[in-house]
Amino acid sequence: MATMNVSPTRMELTRLKKRLKTATRGHKLLKDKRDDLMKKFLELVRKNKEFREIVEQKIMRMYSGFAVASAVMSPEMLEEALMLPKESVELNVETRNVMSVNVPVFEFSTDVENLSDIYSYGFAFTSGELDSSVAALQDVLPYLLQLAQMEKSAQLLAEEIEKTRRRVNALEYVQIPMLQETIKHISMKLDENERGNLSRLMKIKDMMVEQSRQAMEN
């Protein structure tokens, strides 16, 4: 593992030890965040799968009704019946914070007060299957919005999990080992310098003792 290009001083050693302590604490916090995000993501994916199956069943019933209606009605009559929808939908998008991730919250309202107001055509020249399909389409709309909200939330959580995973790996496999190796290198260098200084002091002491002895003999 490569070391950082820093001066091997005690001040630098103290600074690096503080950085290592901060990086270690940050690594633990990020790992905890990643684990919590994974837990929420897997729970959301499970709910999303169940909800998608419900939505797909509703859409299949709706499409089968439209298929029967198109078989008993002429294309012109079917197009004319569906040309001018009566219902309008107002969608309000807000966000809520989940583990520092802003996930969407969809709320919608319609201007239809009862089920009979959704039909934009008379019943004299249309089939009952068309009526059922239009009602099914109106019924599936809230489920579609809920599904879109869940899938977008899952996507945002997955992106945050990936970013957190990269940060955890960078700390765990790059920054923390590099700090540890640099601290070890500086500590060894300081110990070596200290041993060298001690050796020089002992030599100086021996020289002074020898000089004193010679002075006393003279």
C-alpha positions in Angstrom: 0.0 0.0 0.0 1.4 3.4 -1.0 1.9 6.1 1.7 1.0 9.7 1.6 3.6 12.3 0.6 3.8 14.2 3.9 6.6 15.3 6.2 7.6 12.7 8.9 7.0 15.0 11.9 5.1 14.6 15.1 2.7 17.3 14.2 1.9 15.5 11.0 1.6 12.3 12.8 -1.0 13.8 15.2 -2.9 15.3 12.3 -3.0 12.0 10.5 -4.2 10.1 13.6 -7.1 12.5 13.9 -7.9 12.0 10.2 -7.8 8.2 10.7 -10.1 8.5 13.6 -12.6 10.6 11.6 -12.4 8.3 8.6 -13.0 5.2 10.8 -16.0 6.8 12.4 -17.3 8.0 9.0 -16.8 4.5 7.6 -19.0 3.0 10.3 -21.7 5.6 9.8 -21.7 5.1 6.1 -21.9 1.3 6.5 -24.9 1.7 8.9 -26.5 4.0 6.4 -25.9 1.5 3.5 -27.4 -1.3 5.5 -30.5 0.7 6.4 -30.9 1.8 2.8 -30.7 -1.8 1.7 -33.3 -2.8 4.2 -35.7 -0.1 3.0 -34.9 -0.8 -0.6 -35.6 -4.5 -0.3 -38.8 -3.9 1.5 -39.9 -1.4 -1.2 -39.0 -3.8 -4.0 -41.1 -6.5 -2.4 -44.1 -4.2 -2.0 -43.5 -2.9 -5.6 -43.6 -6.5 -7.0 -46.9 -7.2 -5.2 -48.4 -3.9 -6.4 -47.2 -4.4 -9.9 -49.0 -7.8 -10.1 -52.2 -6.1 -9.0 -51.8 -3.3 -11.6 -51.0 -5.7 -14.4 -54.2 -7.8 -13.6 -56.3 -4.7 -13.7 -54.8 -3.5 -16.9 -55.3 -6.9 -18.5 -59.0 -6.9 -17.6 -59.3 -3.4 -19.0 -57.6 -4.3 -22.3 -59.7 -7.4 -22.7 -62.8 -5.2 -22.3 -61.6 -2.8 -24.9 -60.8 -5.7 -27.2 -64.3 -7.0 -26.9 -65.7 -3.5 -27.4 -63.7 -3.0 -30.5 -65.0 -6.3 -31.9 -68.7 -5.4 -31.5 -68.3 -1.7 -32.4 -67.0 -0.1 -35.5 -63.6 1.7 -35.3 -65.3 5.0 -36.1 -67.9 4.6 -33.3 -65.3 3.6 -30.8 -63.0 6.5 -31.7 -65.9 9.0 -31.6 -67.0 7.6 -28.1 -63.5 8.1 -26.7 -62.6 11.3 -28.5 -63.6 13.8 -25.8 -62.9 12.6 -22.2 -64.9 14.2 -19.5 -62.5 13.6 -16.6 -59.4 15.7 -15.9 -56.7 14.8 -13.3 -54.6 17.3 -11.3 -51.4 15.8 -10.1 -49.4 17.2 -7.2 -45.8 16.0 -6.7 -44.1 16.5 -3.3 -41.1 14.8 -1.7 -40.3 13.1 1.6 -36.9 12.4 3.1 -35.9 8.7 3.4 -32.3 8.4 4.8 -31.3 11.7 3.1 -33.0 10.6 -0.2 -35.9 12.8 -1.4 -38.4 10.3 -2.8 -41.5 11.5 -4.6 -45.0 11.6 -3.1 -47.8 11.7 -5.7 -51.2 13.1 -4.8 -54.0 13.6 -7.4 -57.5 14.8 -7.6 -60.2 14.6 -10.3 -63.2 16.7 -11.2 -65.5 13.7 -11.3 -67.8 13.4 -8.3 -69.4 10.0 -9.2 -68.8 7.1 -11.5 -71.5 8.1 -14.0 -69.7 11.3 -14.8 -66.7 9.6 -16.4 -68.6 8.6 -19.6 -68.2 11.1 -22.4 -70.7 9.3 -24.7 -74.3 8.2 -24.7 -75.1 4.6 -24.0 -77.4 4.0 -27.0 -74.8 3.0 -29.6 -72.0 1.7 -27.3 -71.4 -1.7 -25.8 -71.4 -2.6 -22.2 -67.9 -3.8 -22.5 -66.8 -0.3 -23.3 -68.5 1.0 -20.3 -66.8 -1.6 -18.1 -63.4 -0.8 -19.7 -63.7 3.0 -19.1 -64.7 2.3 -15.5 -61.7 0.0 -15.1 -59.4 2.6 -16.6 -60.7 5.1 -14.1 -60.2 2.6 -11.3 -56.6 1.7 -12.3 -55.3 5.3 -12.4 -54.6 5.6 -8.6 -52.8 2.3 -8.8 -50.7 3.4 -11.7 -49.7 6.6 -9.9 -48.9 4.6 -6.7 -46.8 2.2 -8.7 -44.9 5.0 -10.4 -44.2 6.6 -7.0 -42.8 3.3 -5.7 -40.7 2.5 -8.7 -39.2 6.0 -8.8 -38.5 5.8 -5.0 -36.8 2.4 -5.6 -34.6 3.9 -8.3 -33.5 6.8 -6.2 -32.8 4.5 -3.2 -30.7 2.2 -5.5 -28.7 5.2 -6.8 -28.0 6.4 -3.2 -27.0 2.8 -2.2 -24.5 2.7 -5.0 -23.0 6.1 -4.1 -22.8 5.0 -0.4 -21.3 1.7 -1.4 -18.5 3.5 -3.4 -17.8 5.8 -0.5 -17.6 2.9 2.0 -15.2 1.0 -0.4 -13.1 4.1 -0.9 -12.7 4.5 2.9 -12.3 0.8 3.6 -9.8 -0.2 0.8 -8.0 3.1 0.0 -8.1 6.0 2.4 -8.0 4.1 5.8 -5.2 1.7 4.7 -3.2 4.5 3.3 -3.6 6.6 6.5 -2.6 3.5 8.6 0.4 2.8 6.4 1.5 6.5 6.5 1.1 6.6 10.3 3.2 3.5 10.6 5.9 4.9 8.2 6.1 8.2 10.1 6.2 6.4 13.5 9.0 4.2 12.3 10.9 7.2 10.9 10.5 9.1 14.2 11.6 6.1 16.2 14.7 5.8 13.9 15.5 9.5 14.3 15.1 9.2 18.1 17.4 6.2 18.2 19.9 8.1 16.0 19.7 11.2 18.3 20.2 8.9 21.4 23.2 7.3 19.8 24.7 10.7 19.0 24.1 11.9 22.6 25.8 8.8 24.0 28.8 9.4 21.8 29.0 13.0 22.8 28.7 12.0 26.4 31.5 9.5 26.0 33.7 12.2 24.3 33.0 14.6 27.1 33.9 12.0 29.7 37.1 11.2 27.8 38.0 14.8 27.6 37.4 15.3 31.3 39.5 12.3 32.1 42.4 13.5 30.0 42.2 17.0 31.6 42.4 15.5 35.0 45.5 13.4 34.0 47.3 16.5 32.7 
